[in-house]
């Protein structure tokens, strides 16, 4: 199931409701940015094991490090090619996913 949401607050709330297998999240979002939303998702015991991959146009190394410090499991910089995205998504399939194991 694919769900699409436009702000960080909505992402947190829907994550708690649907418990997805993977979250692809932008950093730049209204209400709560992706860093804050990721941190909230990862510190919640119920949702903390869900992998969060940041997909963003911000390619600075410091931003990537901050995302990792706040719990992000991956970081893809736009523009990206479809194969790169598919490889990352496949990595987090339940049979191969190292997160939460």
C-alpha positions as CSV (number, residue, x, y, z in Angstrom):
1,X,0.0,0.0,0.0
2,X,1.3,3.4,-0.9
3,X,0.4,6.4,1.2
4,X,1.4,10.0,0.4
5,X,1.4,12.8,2.9
6,X,2.4,16.4,2.6
7,X,3.6,17.5,6.1
8,X,5.6,16.1,8.9
9,X,2.8,16.0,11.5
10,X,0.7,14.0,9.1
11,X,3.6,11.6,8.4
12,X,3.9,10.9,12.1
13,X,0.2,10.3,12.7
14,X,-0.3,8.1,9.7
15,X,2.8,6.1,10.5
16,X,1.4,5.3,13.9
17,X,-1.9,4.3,12.3
18,X,-0.7,2.2,9.4
19,X,2.7,0.9,10.6
20,X,4.3,0.8,7.1
21,X,7.2,-1.3,6.2
22,X,9.3,1.6,4.9
23,X,9.0,5.4,5.0
24,X,10.5,7.6,2.2
25,X,10.6,11.2,3.6
26,X,11.7,14.6,2.3
27,X,13.5,16.9,4.7
28,X,11.6,20.1,3.5
29,X,8.0,19.8,4.6
30,X,5.5,22.1,6.2
31,X,4.5,22.1,9.9
32,X,7.3,19.7,10.9
33,X,10.4,19.2,8.8
34,X,11.6,15.7,7.9
35,X,14.3,15.7,10.5
36,X,11.8,16.3,13.3
37,X,9.3,13.8,11.9
38,X,12.0,11.2,11.5
39,X,13.2,11.7,15.1
40,X,9.6,11.5,16.4
41,X,9.0,8.3,14.5
42,X,12.3,6.7,15.6
43,X,12.0,7.5,19.3
44,X,8.5,6.0,19.5
45,X,8.8,2.4,20.7
46,X,5.9,1.4,18.4
47,X,7.3,2.9,15.2
48,X,11.1,3.1,16.0
49,X,12.0,-0.1,14.0
50,X,10.4,1.2,10.8
51,X,13.2,2.2,8.3
52,X,13.1,5.9,7.3
53,X,15.0,6.9,4.1
54,X,15.3,10.6,3.5
55,X,14.9,11.6,-0.1
56,X,16.0,15.2,-0.5
57,X,17.5,17.9,-2.7
58,X,19.9,18.8,0.1
59,X,23.2,17.1,-0.7
60,X,25.4,18.5,2.0
61,X,27.3,16.0,4.1
62,X,26.3,17.8,7.3
63,X,22.7,17.4,6.4
64,X,23.2,13.7,5.8
65,X,25.0,13.3,9.2
66,X,22.2,15.2,11.0
67,X,19.6,12.9,9.4
68,X,21.5,9.8,10.6
69,X,21.9,11.3,14.1
70,X,18.1,11.7,14.2
71,X,17.5,8.1,13.2
72,X,17.3,8.0,9.4
73,X,18.3,4.7,8.0
74,X,19.2,6.0,4.6
75,X,19.7,9.2,2.6
76,X,19.2,9.6,-1.2
77,X,19.9,13.0,-2.8
78,X,17.7,14.3,-5.7
79,X,18.0,14.0,-8.5
80,X,18.4,10.2,-8.3
81,X,18.0,7.5,-10.8
82,X,15.1,5.0,-10.5
83,X,17.5,2.0,-10.0
84,X,19.1,3.7,-7.0
85,X,15.7,4.2,-5.4
86,X,14.6,0.6,-6.2
87,X,17.9,-0.8,-4.8
88,X,17.4,1.1,-1.5
89,X,13.7,0.0,-1.3
90,X,14.7,-3.6,-2.0
91,X,17.3,-3.4,0.8
92,X,14.6,-2.7,3.3
93,X,12.3,-5.6,2.3
94,X,11.4,-7.6,5.4
95,X,13.5,-10.7,4.4
96,X,16.7,-8.7,4.0
97,X,16.1,-5.7,6.3
98,X,18.8,-5.3,9.0
99,X,16.8,-2.6,10.8
100,X,14.8,-3.9,13.8
101,X,16.1,-7.4,13.5
